Amino acid sequence: MNDVQKMLDEIPMSKNQTVAVIIIGLLSALDGYDVLAMTFAAPGVGTEFGIGKAALGIALSSGLAGMALGSFFMAPLGDRFGKRAIVLASLVFMGVGMLMSAFVTSVIELSAWRIFTGIGIGALVPVIAPLAAEFSNARRRRLAMAVMSFGYPVGGTIGGFAAAALLQYYSWHSVFLLGAAMSALLLLAALAWLPEPPAFLIAKQPANALERLNTYLRRCGVNPVSTLPDVERSETGKTSYRQIFADGHWRSTLLITAVNLLFILSVYYILSWMPQLVADLGHTASFATLTSALACSAGVAACIAFGLFGTGIPLRWLAATQMIGLAVAIVAFGLASQGTVVLLLMAAAVGIFLYSGILGLYSAIVESFSPRFRSTGVGFVMGCGRVGGAITPALAGWLFEIGMSRDIVSIIMSLGALAAGILMISWRQQ
């Protein structure tokens, strides 16, 4: 496996590899839209069903709870059956869940379908992050990770502007219908142009592995191989959570899990509540959605800068700076007044540090695990983060419900990113 991977690392990326990375970026964009869809719809949902902030917080958390389930139980299957299969299954979950969310008649039904959708989202991210790394060569690996990561804010940006336009003429249901349509289109694209990368074919050696590997190599402009590389018997067996804690891996696994969990606490507070916080200041639902879209736009620019210019900076210092920067930006947003310009500037600052921080964190998570059990490791880390993310919107809703002001709640919820940044300094690549 090392010889094949080394060869692919050293040669220029082929057209097929580039297309695969682009599809991964689009999948990440869909993930960004689907995660934010509920926040775009939140003001309309609250009005139609007549619910308070505590109940709305539970509705916002339901999708994140589904993500935790998908990360823990569905994503690890990528190490057994292939990451491509999990991508396709995730898109089915997301498409059906978004479609059914548009036709609910109660907030309970909506929460149930958001859990269903979340299972697909939760399984998707832990497999597309390793795929971005595995489809690229060594020179372009961090750029490929940047494409995957800035797909998320691109989806939030384009989806946010599209949702804002839809909400001017239609109800919140249209937000979910748009997500269902995009899921269907990307399912077709993945079926056509997303192959299984060599790392899985060599390590697990499923049926027709040699034929599939040689097809991939030919498309990359590499001569085919006559036999599969030898691997240890344990490498072709089942992957379990024990592997990510064995042979000294437990320290790095626990560290990156703690960093991710703490960072996600702050991330999903501001992602989930930003439109509602803006609406509470007296702005329209359309403007509130545009504020989130602007944050995503700023995040896109930050991720591009990371991919192009961040290579020479040690990842742990870069990611730590981004995380601490997000903590400061969340506090600043919570203190911002009703003024339109100030709100937009603070939203942009949040987007810069949030999305570049996610990129830095995802890069660290992927680099923390061997390709043999990468989906399992990434799924575990992100699953733990999703648990924290599921709690965060409901916790923030409860804090608002008992009378805490937006500035105090924002200060409290920023502490996770601050702690994550401090811990990140001690991270080391495996």
N, C-alpha and C positions, 0 to 999 in steps of 0.2 A: 504494500500500500504506500509506503514511504516513497518508493521510486516513482510510481505513477503520480502521486500528489506533488512530489518535488518537480517533476517535469511540467505539470500543469501550473505550478507556482511560478516557473521561470519564463514560460513563453507568453507572448501577448495574448490578451483575451480575444476569443473568436466572436463572430457575430451572434452565434447561438448563446454563448455565455452572457453577452451584453443584453440580448433580448430577455433572457431569464432574469437578470438583475432588474431590468426595467419592470417586468411583471411583478417581481417582489416589491418594488417600490409602489406599484399600483395597488397591490394587496395591502400594503401598509397604509396607503391613502384611504382605502375602503375601511380599514380598521379605525383610522382616525375619524372618519365620518360616522361610522356606526357607534363608536364610543360617545361621541358628542351629540348624536341625534336626539337622545333623551334630554340633554341640556337645552338644545334648540327648541324642543317641544314643550319644555317644562312650564313656561308661563301660560301657554294655552291649555295644557293638561290641568294645571291648578285651577284655572278659571272654569273649565267645562265641568270638572268633577267636584268643584267646591271644596278642595282640601287645603289644609294649612301647611306650613313649612315642614313640620315633623313628618306628616304623611308623604309630602313631596320628596323629602329626603330618603324615605324608605323606597319610593319608586325609583329614585336615582341610584340607590344602592343595589337594587335587584339585578341590574345588568352586570354590575361588578361582582356580585356573588356568583353569577353564572360563569364569569371569566375565571374565578378561582377554581370552580369545578372543572372547567375545560383545561386549565393549566395543569392541575394535579392529576387528572384521570385520563384525559384524551391526548394531550400533547406527548406524554412519554411513549405512546404507541408508535410515534414516529421512528423511534429507535428499533422497533420490531418489524413494522410493516412498511416503513419508508415515509419520508417527510411529505412527498408528493401526495400520497393517499390521504394524509391528515389535512393537507391544504384543501383538497377537493371536498372532503367531508365537512370541514369547517365552513366552506362557502355555502354548502347546502343548509347547514344550521342557520347561518346568518341570513340567507335569502328568505327562508321560510319564516324565521322569527320576525324579521322586519316587515314582511308582508302581513302577517297575522297581527302585528302590533298596530297596524293602521285600521283594523276593524274591531277593536275591543269596545266593550260597552261599560267597563268599570276600571278603576285603577288597580283592582286586584288582578283582573285579566291582563292588563298591561304589564304589571310586575312579573306575572308568570311568563309571558312571552319575552320579556326583557331578559329573564334568567336563561331561557332557551337560546336566545340570540347570543347572550354572553358566553355560553358554553363554546360556541363556534369561535368567537373572538378570542377567548382565553386559550384555545388550542392553536389558533393561527399564529399568534406572535412568537411563541417559543420555537416554532419550526421555521418561520421565515427569517428570523435573525441568523440562525446557523446556515440556512440556505444561501443567504447573501454572501457570507464568508466563503462557503464551499464552492460557489460558482465563480469566484473571482481568483485572479492570480495574486501573488504576494504583494506586488507593487500597488495594485488597485484595491486591496482588501478593505482598507479603511474608507476609501471613497465608496465602495459598494455598500458598506455598512451605513455610510452617510445617505446614500440613495434610499436604502430601506428606512432609515429613521426620518429623513425629511419628507418621505411619503406621508407619514402620519400628519404633520401640520399642513401639508398640501391638501390632503383630504379634508381636514378641518377648515382650511381656508376656502377652497372651492365649494365644498359642501355648505359652509357657513353662508357664503354669499348666495348660493343657490337657495338655501333654506330661507334666508332673509327675503329673497324675491318671492318665493312661494308663499311665505306667511303674509305678504302684503295682499294677496288675492285669495288664498285658500287657507284651510284650517291646518292645525298641527299634524293631522293624519298624512298630509302630503310629504312631510319630512321622512316618514318611514317608507312610503311608497317609492320615493327616490332611492333610498338605500337598498330596497329589494331589487329594483331594476339594475343597479350597479353590481350587486352581488351576482345576478344571473349572467351579466356580460363577462365578468371576470372569471366565472366558472368555466365558460366556454374558452376564454383565452388560456387559462391554466391547463385545460385538457389538451389544447393544441400545441402549446409552446413551452411548458414547464416540465423538464425531464427530472429523473431522479439523479442526484449527483454521485460521483464515483465513491465518495467516502462510505456511503451506506452499502453500495453494491459490493465493495471489497470487504468491508468489515463483517457484514452479515451474510453475504453470498446467497441471496434468494434465488428462486427459479429463474433461469435464463440470465443470470448475472453477467456472465462473460459476454454474451451477445449484446446486452444492454450497455455494458461498459464500453465495448468496442464501437458501438453506434455513437456514443457520447464522444469518444476520443476522435473518431473520424470527423465529426462536426466541429471539433476544436482544432483540426488540422494536425492531429497526432497519429502516428502509425498504431494500428491495433496490436494487442498483446495476444499471445497464443494460449496462455493460462492465467488464471487468477493468482495473484500473490498469495503466498501462504500466510495464514493468520492463526493465532492461538485459538484452540477450541473454545475457550471461554469468551472470545470476542464474538463468536458466531451464535452464542446462546442468547438467552433472554437477558434483557437489561432490567435492572431493578434499582430502587433508591439506595440500596446498600452500597452500590458502586461509587456513588458521589460522596459517601462518607468514609470509604475504605482507603487504606494505604496513605494516610496523611492528608487526604482530600478534605477531611471534615473541617479543618480550620478555614480554608479558603471558601468552602461552601457556606459555612455559618457566617463568615464575614460579609460576603457579597449578598447573602440573603438578608442580613440585618440592614445593610446599606440600601438595598432595593425597597424593603418594607418601609423604612423611615422616610425615604424620598417619596414613595408613592402616597403616603399619608398626606403630604402637602400637595402633591400633583393633583390628586383627585378631588381635593377640597376646591382648589381654584378652578379646575376644569368643570366640575359639576355645578358650582355656584356662581361663576362669573356672570352669566346672562341674568340670573335672578337678582344678583346684587345690583347690577346696573338698572334693571327694571324697577327695583325698590326705590331707586333715587328719582323715579318719575319719568324715566325714558321709556320709549315704546319697545315692544317685543322685537321689532325689526332692528332697531338700533342696538339693543342688547345682544342680538345675534351677530350683528356686524362687529361689535366690540370683540367677541370671541374670534371672529374670522380675522380681525386685524392681529390679534395675538398669534394666531396660527401663521399669518403671513410673515411676521417678524421672526417666528421660529424657523420658517423655511430658509430665510436669509442666514440665520445663525448656523443652521445645519450645513448649508453649502460652504460657509466659511470654515466650519470645523473640518469638513472633508477635504478641502483644498489646502488649508494652511495649518491644520492642527497636527500633522504627522510628526513634526519635530519636537512636539511638547510631550513630556511624559503623561500618559493617560490619567494616572491617579491625580496629578496636580490639576490637570485641565478639568476633569470631572468634578473634583472637590470644589474648585472655583465656581463652576456652573451651579452646583447644588446650593452653596452658600449664597450665591447671587440670587437664586430663586427665593430663598427665605426672605431676603431684603425686599425683593420686588413684591412679594405677597403682602408684606406689611405695608409697603407704600401704596399698593392698590386699595387695601382696606382703609387707609387714611385719606384717600383721594376724595375730593369734593364732587358736587354734582356737575361741575364744569365739563363740557364735552371734550375739550382739548386735553385737559389733565387726565381724564379717564382713559382716553385713547393712548396717551403716552405711557401711562402706567400699565395698560394692557399689553402694549408692545414690549415693555421691559419684562413682564411676566413671560411672554412668548419666547423671547430670546433665551432666557435662562432655563425655562422649562424644557423646551424641545431640544436645545443643545445638550442639556443635562441628561435627557432621556437617551440621546445618541451616545454620549460618553458612558452612561451606565450600561446600555445594551452591549457596547463594545467590550466593556469589562466583564459582563456576565458571560458572553460567548467565549472570551479568552480564558475563562476560569475552568473550562471543562474540556476533556478529551473528545474528539469527534465520535468515539465509540459510544459514549453515553451523553452526548451534548443535549439532545432533545429532552432527556430525562432531567439533566441538571438544570437547564434553562427553564423547563416546565416547573420544576420544584421552586426555584427562586422566584419566578414570576407568579406562581400560584400563591406563595406566601404574601407577595406584594398585593395580589388581587384581594386577598382576605382583608388586608389593611385598607385597601381601596374601597372595598364594599362597606366597611364600617364608617369610613370618613364622611360621606355625604349625610348619612343618618345622624352621626354624632354632631356634625355642624348644624343640621336642622334642629336637633334638640337644644343646642346652645342658643340658637336664635329664638327658639320657642320659649325658653325660660327668661328671655329678656336681654341677653348679651348683645352688645352693639357689634356692627360689622368690623370695626377696627380691633376690638378685643378678640373676637373670634379669629380674625386673620392673624393676629399675633400668635395666638395659641396654635393654630394649624400650620404656621410657618416653622415651628420648632423641629418638625420631622426632617425637613430639608437641611436645616442647620446641623443637626446631629449626623445626618448621612454624610454631609460634606466633611465633617471632622473625621468620621470613621474611614472614609474613602482614602484618606492620606496614607493609611497603613496597608492598602491593598497592593498585592504583587501579582503580576501575570504568571500563570502556571506553565 
